[in-house]
Amino acid sequence: MSNPHPEPLFTPKELAVLLKRARSYVFAMKRRGFRMVNNRATLTEARAWLAANPLPRASARASRDTMERRGTSPPLR
């Protein structure tokens, strides 16, 4: 049985508005591995990805250093 009220899918521009970030921030998320099937994703997916990848605009080295300080592991590629 499918969910009668599925979550809406948003474009990068719409996600940027909902996250209160620039569109380039969402594109940086995509470059770092955020998956948007048919260029769409849910807000829940974006927030979950950001929780696991807090610095999508940081260089790989800076992101790795920050995660080491926090005691978390870097995302798998």
N, C-alpha and C positions, 0 to 999 in steps of 0.2 A: 504494500500500500504506500503510495507516495504522500509526501507532506502536502496538505491542502494549502498551506501558506509558506511556500518556499521563500528563502531570503532573496531579495532583489540583487541583480548583478549590476555592477557599476563600471563605467569606463574609467580610464586613468584620470581624466579631468574631473569626473564626479567624485571619485575616491579622494582626490586632492582636496576638494572642497569639504568633504565629510571629515577628513583627517586634519583639516585646517593647516594644510601644507601647500607648497607650490607643486605644479604638475611635474617639474623636474625631480622632485622628491620621489614621486611614484615611479618615474622612469629609472631613478637610481635604485629603487627597490627591485625593479625588474632586472636591471643589470646584475644585481647581487643574488638573483635566484628566485624572486617572487614570481609565481606562475599565474598568468592571466590567460585562461583558455578563451580563445576568440576575442582577446583584448578586453575581457571582462572578469571581475572578481567580486566577491561579497565583502562587506565591511568587516565581518567576523574573520574572514580569511586574512585580510590585511592587518587587522589588529593582532591576530595570533602570530603572523609572520614577524611583525615589528617587535613583539614581546621576545621572540627568539633571536632577532637580528636588530638590536637597538640602534645601530649606527649605519644606515644604508649608504650614506654619502661619504663615510670615512674611507680612507685607503685601507687595503687589506691588512697592512702592518698595524696601523693605528687601531683598527677594530680588534685585531688579535691581542694587542697589548692591553686594551681596555677589558677584554673578556678575561684575560689572565688575572688582572687585578680583582675582578668580580668573582673569580673562581668558577667561571663557566667555560665550556668548550666552544670553539668557533664553529660556525655552520659547515656542514659537509657540502662539498661541491659536486 
